[in-house]
């Protein structure tokens, strides 16, 4: 008995978010997703890609109810196959019931038939290992991506994956929100009033890097507590230490707009990406680990090249490896290039997640030592000291626990204190000289000439800062 093909339907697995915060990407992407044969990818990390795809689906269906809306998770090969099997079942595609049926072939052939009407296919959270790589599948996928019958929307953390299936211009990087949209989202997600007047709400969303996932997580935590000043209490606890930040950012909450296999905690989501990077490209994980100790807003490419040079050996291909690793991390949205292309930026939450990941894997000291080695290698080049000083400032707060690392750390801080002296920066000079003196006294004793050199710098700052 022949089955009747159902009327066009929607397989979007999430309800519509009535508090959706539109940051301006929606209208542009809605137009793209409706054009015949369009293929777009929403790329980013913790920025609401899936929610944007959901809202796109609802708005597009309002304007085009005769369009099929098909959805599958692509976070693993099994989930992708199950998703295509469900699509075949919902569309009542003939042949799906046979044990030997190839559901990918059945669904793609159905989509390629013009008489079946318009459709939108969402592949959510695509990872490289989820997509079949055999020649037969590639041929099938090629026929689908060239079809004018419908549109494909991909969401992924990795731009590199998306570019296997779409053009560069169709990969849309979803950035974190601006301050106003971030505060608006926080207020919508909160069940208690959150006043803006005292500036604390603005400070909180800034601490959360304006990332929608982190903001939603913080709002859920605030909702679970009864407090007279919820934002102030959250912010004060959060800013006390990295350990407190890790605790808050690991908070899990039921969130209906997230896949059941996905964590709702931003820290765990970021660390899942780190695990993927380590498995696929260990050298990029190595680079990111070192970057997590720099000032997040100004990471010099000049120093990062040392990572490739020092641990791959001094050969001509080291620069190529650095460029490839940096591009790989850019594709994952874990780092970005500043307006000055000689510097990179890494969001503070990504740095925190990376350092916590290193701590979990027992590698923190190893990478602090690598970070210090990079600074030591450049301390000899005084013409680079203006670039070197911000990383030295950052190193001052990263005291090694291994005594074998203290001499190098002390030397870096001593050089930094001397530079601060020349620049008339007494506060940094005092801070660095004090720590250098302590480290050298611990390792070499109080009478050692190196200890005395740092002590003399410290004494100078104390003499010149007396009232």
LINZI-V211175 format. One record per residue. N is the residue number from 0. RES is the residue in one small letter. PHI is phi in degrees with one decimal (999 if undefined). PSI is psi as a letter, one per 30 degrees, with the letter a starting at -180 (* if undefined). BURIAL is # if it has 16 or more other ideal C-beta (glycine too) atoms within 10 Angstrom, else .. Layout:
n=N res=RES phi=PHI psi=PSI burial=BURIAL
n=N res=RES phi=PHI psi=PSI burial=BURIAL
This chain:
n=0 res=x phi=999 psi=k burial=.
n=1 res=x phi=-76.1 psi=k burial=.
n=2 res=x phi=-81.7 psi=k burial=.
n=3 res=x phi=-85.0 psi=k burial=.
n=4 res=x phi=-67.6 psi=k burial=.
n=5 res=x phi=-68.8 psi=l burial=.
n=6 res=x phi=-70.6 psi=l burial=.
n=7 res=x phi=-50.3 psi=k burial=#
n=8 res=x phi=-132.4 psi=l burial=.
n=9 res=x phi=-118.5 psi=k burial=#
n=10 res=x phi=-106.6 psi=g burial=#
n=11 res=x phi=-59.6 psi=k burial=#
n=12 res=x phi=-82.4 psi=f burial=#
n=13 res=x phi=-121.6 psi=k burial=#
n=14 res=x phi=-72.8 psi=l burial=.
n=15 res=x phi=-75.8 psi=k burial=.
n=16 res=x phi=-88.6 psi=j burial=.
n=17 res=x phi=-69.1 psi=f burial=.
n=18 res=x phi=-101.9 psi=g burial=.
n=19 res=x phi=-56.4 psi=k burial=#
n=20 res=x phi=-102.5 psi=j burial=#
n=21 res=x phi=-85.8 psi=j burial=.
n=22 res=x phi=-100.4 psi=g burial=#
n=23 res=x phi=103.5 psi=f burial=.
n=24 res=x phi=-81.6 psi=f burial=#
n=25 res=x phi=-67.5 psi=e burial=.
n=26 res=x phi=-61.4 psi=e burial=.
n=27 res=x phi=-60.1 psi=e burial=.
n=28 res=x phi=-74.5 psi=e burial=#
n=29 res=x phi=-63.3 psi=e burial=#
n=30 res=x phi=-64.3 psi=e burial=.
n=31 res=x phi=-65.7 psi=e burial=#
n=32 res=x phi=-70.5 psi=f burial=#
n=33 res=x phi=-92.9 psi=f burial=#
n=34 res=x phi=-70.4 psi=k burial=.
n=35 res=x phi=-57.2 psi=k burial=.
n=36 res=x phi=72.2 psi=g burial=.
n=37 res=x phi=-73.4 psi=k burial=#
n=38 res=x phi=-135.6 psi=j burial=#
n=39 res=x phi=-128.6 psi=l burial=#
n=40 res=x phi=-127.8 psi=k burial=#
n=41 res=x phi=-98.8 psi=j burial=#
n=42 res=x phi=-118.4 psi=k burial=#
n=43 res=x phi=162.6 psi=l burial=#
n=44 res=x phi=-133.6 psi=j burial=#
n=45 res=x phi=69.6 psi=g burial=#
n=46 res=x phi=-115.6 psi=g burial=#
n=47 res=x phi=85.3 psi=h burial=#
n=48 res=x phi=-61.2 psi=e burial=#
n=49 res=x phi=-64.6 psi=e burial=#
n=50 res=x phi=-62.8 psi=e burial=#
n=51 res=x phi=-65.5 psi=e burial=#
n=52 res=x phi=-63.9 psi=e burial=#
n=53 res=x phi=-62.8 psi=e burial=#
n=54 res=x phi=-65.7 psi=e burial=#
n=55 res=x phi=-57.1 psi=e burial=#
n=56 res=x phi=-63.1 psi=e burial=#
n=57 res=x phi=-64.9 psi=e burial=#
n=58 res=x phi=-68.2 psi=e burial=#
n=59 res=x phi=-67.0 psi=e burial=#
n=60 res=x phi=-67.1 psi=e burial=#
n=61 res=x phi=-60.8 psi=e burial=.
n=62 res=x phi=-85.5 psi=f burial=.
n=63 res=x phi=-142.7 psi=i burial=.
n=64 res=x phi=-65.1 psi=f burial=.
n=65 res=x phi=-84.2 psi=g burial=.
n=66 res=x phi=-90.5 psi=k burial=#
n=67 res=x phi=-77.1 psi=k burial=#
n=68 res=x phi=-117.0 psi=j burial=#
n=69 res=x phi=-110.2 psi=k burial=#
n=70 res=x phi=-142.1 psi=k burial=#
n=71 res=x phi=-146.4 psi=k burial=#
n=72 res=x phi=-74.5 psi=k burial=#
n=73 res=x phi=-124.5 psi=h burial=#
n=74 res=x phi=-79.3 psi=f burial=#
n=75 res=x phi=-158.8 psi=l burial=.
n=76 res=x phi=-62.4 psi=e burial=.
n=77 res=x phi=-65.6 psi=e burial=.
n=78 res=x phi=-65.7 psi=e burial=#
n=79 res=x phi=-65.4 psi=e burial=#
n=80 res=x phi=-63.9 psi=e burial=#
n=81 res=x phi=-61.4 psi=e burial=.
n=82 res=x phi=-64.6 psi=e burial=#
n=83 res=x phi=-67.8 psi=e burial=#
n=84 res=x phi=-64.0 psi=e burial=#
n=85 res=x phi=-66.9 psi=e burial=#
n=86 res=x phi=-60.3 psi=e burial=#
n=87 res=x phi=-59.2 psi=e burial=#
n=88 res=x phi=-68.0 psi=e burial=.
n=89 res=x phi=-66.4 psi=e burial=.
n=90 res=x phi=-86.4 psi=f burial=#
n=91 res=x phi=57.1 psi=h burial=.
n=92 res=x phi=-74.1 psi=k burial=#
n=93 res=x phi=-64.0 psi=k burial=.
n=94 res=x phi=99.1 psi=f burial=.
n=95 res=x phi=-65.6 psi=f burial=#
n=96 res=x phi=-79.5 psi=f burial=.
n=97 res=x phi=-78.4 psi=k burial=.
n=98 res=x phi=-57.8 psi=e burial=.
n=99 res=x phi=-87.8 psi=g burial=.
n=100 res=x phi=-63.3 psi=k burial=.
n=101 res=x phi=-96.9 psi=j burial=#
n=102 res=x phi=-65.6 psi=e burial=#
n=103 res=x phi=-63.2 psi=e burial=#
n=104 res=x phi=-64.7 psi=e burial=.
n=105 res=x phi=-60.6 psi=e burial=#
n=106 res=x phi=-68.6 psi=e burial=#
n=107 res=x phi=-65.1 psi=e burial=#
n=108 res=x phi=-62.6 psi=e burial=#
n=109 res=x phi=-63.8 psi=e burial=#
n=110 res=x phi=-66.0 psi=f burial=#
n=111 res=x phi=-78.4 psi=f burial=#
n=112 res=x phi=-85.2 psi=j burial=.
n=113 res=x phi=-62.0 psi=e burial=.
n=114 res=x phi=-67.6 psi=f burial=.
n=115 res=x phi=-81.5 psi=f burial=#
n=116 res=x phi=92.0 psi=a burial=.
n=117 res=x phi=-80.1 psi=k burial=#
n=118 res=x phi=-149.3 psi=l burial=#
n=119 res=x phi=-127.3 psi=k burial=#
n=120 res=x phi=-111.5 psi=k burial=#
n=121 res=x phi=-105.1 psi=k burial=#
n=122 res=x phi=-105.2 psi=j burial=#
n=123 res=x phi=-94.1 psi=k burial=#
n=124 res=x phi=59.8 psi=h burial=#
n=125 res=x phi=-70.8 psi=k burial=#
n=126 res=x phi=-120.2 psi=l burial=#
n=127 res=x phi=-60.9 psi=e burial=.
n=128 res=x phi=-74.2 psi=f burial=.
n=129 res=x phi=-81.3 psi=f burial=#
n=130 res=x phi=-91.2 psi=k burial=#
n=131 res=x phi=-58.0 psi=k burial=.
n=132 res=x phi=-115.1 psi=f burial=.
n=133 res=x phi=-69.0 psi=l burial=.
n=134 res=x phi=-60.2 psi=e burial=.
n=135 res=x phi=-61.7 psi=e burial=.
n=136 res=x phi=-67.3 psi=e burial=.
n=137 res=x phi=-60.1 psi=e burial=.
n=138 res=x phi=-66.4 psi=e burial=.
n=139 res=x phi=-61.4 psi=e burial=#
n=140 res=x phi=-62.1 psi=e burial=#
n=141 res=x phi=-60.8 psi=e burial=.
n=142 res=x phi=-67.6 psi=e burial=.
n=143 res=x phi=-72.8 psi=e burial=#
n=144 res=x phi=-69.2 psi=f burial=.
n=145 res=x phi=-96.6 psi=f burial=.
n=146 res=x phi=-74.3 psi=k burial=#
n=147 res=x phi=-95.8 psi=g burial=.
n=148 res=x phi=-71.9 psi=e burial=#
n=149 res=x phi=-154.2 psi=a burial=#
n=150 res=x phi=-124.5 psi=l burial=#
n=151 res=x phi=-122.1 psi=k burial=#
n=152 res=x phi=-117.5 psi=k burial=#
n=153 res=x phi=-108.0 psi=k burial=#
n=154 res=x phi=-114.7 psi=k burial=#
n=155 res=x phi=-159.0 psi=l burial=#
n=156 res=x phi=-82.2 psi=f burial=#
n=157 res=x phi=-118.5 psi=j burial=#
n=158 res=x phi=-60.8 psi=e burial=#
n=159 res=x phi=-59.5 psi=e burial=#
n=160 res=x phi=-65.1 psi=e burial=#
n=161 res=x phi=-59.8 psi=e burial=#
n=162 res=x phi=-70.9 psi=f burial=#
n=163 res=x phi=-73.1 psi=f burial=.
n=164 res=x phi=-128.3 psi=f burial=#
n=165 res=x phi=-136.5 psi=l burial=#
n=166 res=x phi=-80.7 psi=l burial=.
n=167 res=x phi=-53.4 psi=e burial=.
n=168 res=x phi=-68.4 psi=f burial=.
n=169 res=x phi=-97.7 psi=g burial=#
n=170 res=x phi=-91.8 psi=j burial=#
n=171 res=x phi=-105.2 psi=j burial=#
n=172 res=x phi=-78.1 psi=j burial=.
n=173 res=x phi=-91.1 psi=j burial=#
n=174 res=x phi=-84.5 psi=l burial=.
n=175 res=x phi=-57.5 psi=l burial=#
n=176 res=x phi=-70.7 psi=l burial=#
n=177 res=x phi=-83.8 psi=l burial=.
n=178 res=x phi=-60.2 psi=e burial=.
n=179 res=x phi=-65.9 psi=e burial=.
n=180 res=x phi=-66.7 psi=e burial=#
n=181 res=x phi=-64.9 psi=e burial=#
n=182 res=x phi=-66.6 psi=e burial=#
n=183 res=x phi=-62.7 psi=e burial=#
n=184 res=x phi=-62.7 psi=e burial=#
n=185 res=x phi=-59.5 psi=e burial=#
n=186 res=x phi=-68.8 psi=e burial=#
n=187 res=x phi=-67.1 psi=e burial=#
n=188 res=x phi=-78.8 psi=f burial=#
n=189 res=x phi=-86.8 psi=k burial=#
n=190 res=x phi=-92.0 psi=f burial=.
n=191 res=x phi=-124.1 psi=l burial=.
n=192 res=x phi=-62.4 psi=k burial=.
n=193 res=x phi=-123.6 psi=j burial=#
n=194 res=x phi=-67.3 psi=k burial=.
n=195 res=x phi=-97.9 psi=f burial=.
n=196 res=x phi=-58.0 psi=e burial=.
n=197 res=x phi=-84.8 psi=f burial=.
n=198 res=x phi=82.0 psi=f burial=.
n=199 res=x phi=-70.6 psi=e burial=#
n=200 res=x phi=-63.4 psi=e burial=#
n=201 res=x phi=-62.7 psi=e burial=#
n=202 res=x phi=-63.3 psi=e burial=.
n=203 res=x phi=-67.2 psi=e burial=#
n=204 res=x phi=-66.4 psi=f burial=#
n=205 res=x phi=-67.7 psi=e burial=.
n=206 res=x phi=-59.6 psi=e burial=#
n=207 res=x phi=-89.0 psi=g burial=#
n=208 res=x phi=60.1 psi=g burial=#
n=209 res=x phi=59.4 psi=g burial=#
n=210 res=x phi=-88.3 psi=k burial=#
n=211 res=x phi=-53.3 psi=e burial=#
n=212 res=x phi=-65.5 psi=e burial=#
n=213 res=x phi=-68.3 psi=e burial=#
n=214 res=x phi=-66.5 psi=e burial=#
n=215 res=x phi=-61.7 psi=e burial=#
n=216 res=x phi=-64.2 psi=e burial=#
n=217 res=x phi=-64.5 psi=e burial=#
n=218 res=x phi=-62.9 psi=e burial=#
n=219 res=x phi=-63.5 psi=e burial=#
n=220 res=x phi=-65.5 psi=e burial=.
n=221 res=x phi=-60.3 psi=e burial=#
n=222 res=x phi=-64.0 psi=f burial=.
n=223 res=x phi=-83.3 psi=f burial=.
n=224 res=x phi=-118.7 psi=k burial=.
n=225 res=x phi=-100.7 psi=j burial=.
n=226 res=x phi=-145.8 psi=k burial=.
n=227 res=x phi=-73.8 psi=e burial=.
n=228 res=x phi=-127.1 psi=i burial=.
n=229 res=x phi=-63.2 psi=e burial=#
n=230 res=x phi=-67.7 psi=e burial=#
n=231 res=x phi=-60.5 psi=e burial=.
n=232 res=x phi=-65.1 psi=e burial=.
n=233 res=x phi=-62.0 psi=e burial=#
n=234 res=x phi=-65.0 psi=e burial=#
n=235 res=x phi=-62.9 psi=e burial=.
n=236 res=x phi=-65.9 psi=e burial=.
n=237 res=x phi=-62.4 psi=e burial=#
n=238 res=x phi=-83.5 psi=f burial=.
n=239 res=x phi=-68.5 psi=e burial=.
n=240 res=x phi=-163.2 psi=l burial=.
n=241 res=x phi=-62.6 psi=e burial=.
n=242 res=x phi=-60.9 psi=e burial=.
n=243 res=x phi=-66.8 psi=e burial=.
n=244 res=x phi=-61.9 psi=e burial=#
n=245 res=x phi=-59.1 psi=e burial=#
n=246 res=x phi=-62.1 psi=e burial=.
n=247 res=x phi=-68.0 psi=e burial=#
n=248 res=x phi=-79.0 psi=f burial=#
n=249 res=x phi=-98.0 psi=g burial=#
n=250 res=x phi=-66.0 psi=k burial=.
n=251 res=x phi=-96.5 psi=k burial=.
n=252 res=x phi=-142.6 psi=l burial=.
n=253 res=x phi=-67.6 psi=k burial=.
n=254 res=x phi=-136.9 psi=j burial=.
n=255 res=x phi=-73.2 psi=f burial=.
n=256 res=x phi=-99.9 psi=g burial=#
n=257 res=x phi=-128.3 psi=k burial=#
n=258 res=x phi=-54.7 psi=k burial=.
n=259 res=x phi=-63.2 psi=f burial=.
n=260 res=x phi=-90.2 psi=f burial=.
n=261 res=x phi=-95.0 psi=k burial=#
n=262 res=x phi=-72.2 psi=k burial=#
n=263 res=x phi=-90.8 psi=f burial=#
n=264 res=x phi=-92.9 psi=k burial=#
n=265 res=x phi=-59.9 psi=e burial=#
n=266 res=x phi=-63.2 psi=e burial=#
n=267 res=x phi=-69.9 psi=e burial=.
n=268 res=x phi=-64.4 psi=e burial=#
n=269 res=x phi=-62.7 psi=e burial=#
n=270 res=x phi=-71.2 psi=f burial=#
n=271 res=x phi=-63.7 psi=e burial=#
n=272 res=x phi=-64.2 psi=e burial=#
n=273 res=x phi=-63.9 psi=e burial=#
n=274 res=x phi=-61.9 psi=e burial=.
n=275 res=x phi=-63.4 psi=e burial=#
n=276 res=x phi=-64.2 psi=e burial=#
n=277 res=x phi=-60.3 psi=e burial=#
n=278 res=x phi=-72.0 psi=e burial=.
n=279 res=x phi=-91.3 psi=e burial=.
n=280 res=x phi=-144.4 psi=i burial=#
n=281 res=x phi=-56.6 psi=e burial=.
n=282 res=x phi=-65.3 psi=e burial=#
n=283 res=x phi=-70.6 psi=e burial=#
n=284 res=x phi=-64.4 psi=e burial=#
n=285 res=x phi=-62.3 psi=e burial=#
n=286 res=x phi=-63.3 psi=e burial=#
n=287 res=x phi=-62.6 psi=e burial=#
n=288 res=x phi=-61.4 psi=e burial=#
n=289 res=x phi=-66.3 psi=e burial=#
n=290 res=x phi=-62.4 psi=f burial=#
n=291 res=x phi=-68.4 psi=f burial=#
n=292 res=x phi=-101.1 psi=f burial=#
n=293 res=x phi=-83.2 psi=l burial=#
n=294 res=x phi=-59.8 psi=k burial=#
n=295 res=x phi=-62.6 psi=f burial=#
n=296 res=x phi=-90.7 psi=f burial=.
n=297 res=x phi=-152.5 psi=i burial=#
n=298 res=x phi=-109.3 psi=j burial=#
n=299 res=x phi=-71.6 psi=k burial=#
n=300 res=x phi=-61.6 psi=e burial=#
n=301 res=x phi=-54.0 psi=e burial=.
n=302 res=x phi=-79.3 psi=e burial=#
n=303 res=x phi=-64.9 psi=e burial=#
n=304 res=x phi=-61.9 psi=f burial=#
n=305 res=x phi=-63.4 psi=f burial=#
n=306 res=x phi=-59.8 psi=e burial=#
n=307 res=x phi=-67.8 psi=e burial=#
n=308 res=x phi=-65.6 psi=e burial=#
n=309 res=x phi=-74.2 psi=e burial=.
n=310 res=x phi=-111.5 psi=f burial=.
n=311 res=x phi=-108.1 psi=f burial=.
n=312 res=x phi=97.4 psi=l burial=.
n=313 res=x phi=-82.8 psi=i burial=.
n=314 res=x phi=-133.2 psi=l burial=.
n=315 res=x phi=-69.1 psi=f burial=.
n=316 res=x phi=-89.2 psi=f burial=.
n=317 res=x phi=-60.0 psi=e burial=#
n=318 res=x phi=-61.6 psi=e burial=.
n=319 res=x phi=-62.9 psi=e burial=.
n=320 res=x phi=-61.8 psi=e burial=#
n=321 res=x phi=-60.7 psi=e burial=#
n=322 res=x phi=-61.0 psi=e burial=.
n=323 res=x phi=-65.5 psi=e burial=#
n=324 res=x phi=-64.7 psi=e burial=#
n=325 res=x phi=-63.0 psi=e burial=#
n=326 res=x phi=-62.9 psi=e burial=.
n=327 res=x phi=-62.1 psi=e burial=#
n=328 res=x phi=-69.5 psi=e burial=#
n=329 res=x phi=-62.5 psi=e burial=#
n=330 res=x phi=-63.1 psi=f burial=#
n=331 res=x phi=-87.3 psi=g burial=#
n=332 res=x phi=62.1 psi=g burial=#
n=333 res=x phi=-86.2 psi=f burial=#
n=334 res=x phi=-135.5 psi=l burial=#
n=335 res=x phi=-144.9 psi=l burial=.
n=336 res=x phi=-94.6 psi=k burial=.
n=337 res=x phi=-77.1 psi=l burial=.
n=338 res=x phi=-60.5 psi=e burial=.
n=339 res=x phi=-89.3 psi=j burial=.
n=340 res=x phi=-64.3 psi=f burial=.
n=341 res=x phi=-83.4 psi=f burial=.
n=342 res=x phi=-131.1 psi=k burial=#
n=343 res=x phi=-111.3 psi=l burial=#
n=344 res=x phi=-124.5 psi=k burial=#
n=345 res=x phi=-138.4 psi=j burial=#
n=346 res=x phi=-57.8 psi=k burial=#
n=347 res=x phi=-61.6 psi=e burial=#
n=348 res=x phi=-68.7 psi=e burial=#
n=349 res=x phi=-68.1 psi=e burial=#
n=350 res=x phi=-61.6 psi=e burial=#
n=351 res=x phi=-60.3 psi=e burial=#
n=352 res=x phi=-61.8 psi=e burial=#
n=353 res=x phi=-67.1 psi=e burial=#
n=354 res=x phi=-65.7 psi=e burial=#
n=355 res=x phi=-66.4 psi=e burial=#
n=356 res=x phi=-62.5 psi=e burial=#
n=357 res=x phi=-63.2 psi=e burial=#
n=358 res=x phi=-63.2 psi=e burial=.
n=359 res=x phi=-60.1 psi=e burial=.
n=360 res=x phi=-92.3 psi=g burial=.
n=361 res=x phi=66.3 psi=h burial=.
n=362 res=x phi=-118.2 psi=g burial=.
n=363 res=x phi=-58.0 psi=e burial=#
n=364 res=x phi=-62.5 psi=e burial=.
n=365 res=x phi=-59.4 psi=e burial=.
n=366 res=x phi=-84.3 psi=f burial=#
n=367 res=x phi=-62.8 psi=e burial=#
n=368 res=x phi=-64.1 psi=e burial=#
n=369 res=x phi=-62.6 psi=e burial=#
n=370 res=x phi=-60.7 psi=e burial=#
n=371 res=x phi=-64.4 psi=e burial=#
n=372 res=x phi=-59.2 psi=e burial=#
n=373 res=x phi=-61.7 psi=e burial=#
n=374 res=x phi=-65.9 psi=e burial=#
n=375 res=x phi=-61.0 psi=e burial=#
n=376 res=x phi=-63.8 psi=f burial=.
n=377 res=x phi=-97.2 psi=f burial=#
n=378 res=x phi=-60.3 psi=f burial=#
n=379 res=x phi=-71.9 psi=f burial=.
n=380 res=x phi=-96.8 psi=i burial=.
n=381 res=x phi=-65.8 psi=f burial=.
n=382 res=x phi=-69.0 psi=f burial=.
n=383 res=x phi=-98.4 psi=g burial=.
n=384 res=x phi=-67.8 psi=f burial=#
n=385 res=x phi=-63.5 psi=e burial=.
n=386 res=x phi=-74.5 psi=e burial=#
n=387 res=x phi=-76.2 psi=f burial=#
n=388 res=x phi=-62.1 psi=e burial=#
n=389 res=x phi=-57.7 psi=e burial=#
n=390 res=x phi=-63.0 psi=e burial=#
n=391 res=x phi=-68.4 psi=e burial=#
n=392 res=x phi=-57.2 psi=e burial=#
n=393 res=x phi=-66.7 psi=e burial=#
n=394 res=x phi=-63.7 psi=f burial=#
n=395 res=x phi=-61.3 psi=f burial=#
n=396 res=x phi=-96.2 psi=g burial=.
n=397 res=x phi=-123.1 psi=i burial=.
n=398 res=x phi=-64.3 psi=k burial=.
n=399 res=x phi=-66.7 psi=k burial=#
n=400 res=x phi=-92.0 psi=f burial=.
n=401 res=x phi=-82.9 psi=k burial=.
n=402 res=x phi=-63.0 psi=f burial=.
n=403 res=x phi=-66.2 psi=f burial=.
n=404 res=x phi=-91.8 psi=f burial=#
n=405 res=x phi=-65.1 psi=e burial=#
n=406 res=x phi=-59.2 psi=e burial=#
n=407 res=x phi=-64.2 psi=e burial=#
n=408 res=x phi=-61.1 psi=e burial=#
n=409 res=x phi=-63.3 psi=e burial=#
n=410 res=x phi=-63.8 psi=e burial=#
n=411 res=x phi=-59.4 psi=e burial=#
n=412 res=x phi=-68.8 psi=e burial=#
n=413 res=x phi=-62.4 psi=e burial=#
n=414 res=x phi=-62.5 psi=e burial=#
n=415 res=x phi=-64.5 psi=e burial=#
n=416 res=x phi=-64.4 psi=e burial=#
n=417 res=x phi=-65.0 psi=e burial=#
n=418 res=x phi=-64.8 psi=e burial=#
n=419 res=x phi=-61.5 psi=e burial=#
n=420 res=x phi=-60.0 psi=e burial=#
n=421 res=x phi=-62.6 psi=f burial=.
n=422 res=x phi=-89.4 psi=f burial=.
n=423 res=x phi=73.2 psi=g burial=.
n=424 res=x phi=-98.8 psi=i burial=#
n=425 res=x phi=-68.2 psi=e burial=#
n=426 res=x phi=-59.3 psi=e burial=.
n=427 res=x phi=-69.7 psi=e burial=#
n=428 res=x phi=-60.1 psi=e burial=#
n=429 res=x phi=-64.9 psi=e burial=#
n=430 res=x phi=-62.4 psi=e burial=#
n=431 res=x phi=-71.0 psi=e burial=#
n=432 res=x phi=-64.7 psi=e burial=#
n=433 res=x phi=-62.7 psi=e burial=#
n=434 res=x phi=-70.4 psi=e burial=#
n=435 res=x phi=-65.0 psi=e burial=#
n=436 res=x phi=-62.4 psi=e burial=#
n=437 res=x phi=-60.8 psi=e burial=#
n=438 res=x phi=-64.0 psi=e burial=#
n=439 res=x phi=-70.3 psi=e burial=#
n=440 res=x phi=-66.1 psi=e burial=#
n=441 res=x phi=-63.6 psi=e burial=.
n=442 res=x phi=-87.7 psi=e burial=#
n=443 res=x phi=-105.1 psi=f burial=#
n=444 res=x phi=95.6 psi=l burial=.
n=445 res=x phi=-71.7 psi=f burial=.
n=446 res=x phi=-92.3 psi=f burial=.
n=447 res=x phi=-65.2 psi=k burial=.
n=448 res=x phi=-63.3 psi=e burial=.
n=449 res=x phi=-68.5 psi=e burial=#
n=450 res=x phi=-62.2 psi=e burial=#
n=451 res=x phi=-65.1 psi=e burial=#
n=452 res=x phi=-62.0 psi=e burial=#
n=453 res=x phi=-69.1 psi=e burial=#
n=454 res=x phi=-62.9 psi=e burial=#
n=455 res=x phi=-63.5 psi=e burial=.
n=456 res=x phi=-62.5 psi=e burial=#
n=457 res=x phi=-62.9 psi=e burial=#
n=458 res=x phi=-62.0 psi=e burial=.
n=459 res=x phi=-61.7 psi=e burial=#
n=460 res=x phi=-65.7 psi=e burial=#
n=461 res=x phi=-67.9 psi=e burial=.
n=462 res=x phi=-65.8 psi=e burial=.
n=463 res=x phi=-90.2 psi=f burial=.
n=464 res=x phi=-109.9 psi=g burial=.
n=465 res=x phi=-71.5 psi=k burial=.
n=466 res=x phi=-83.2 psi=* burial=.
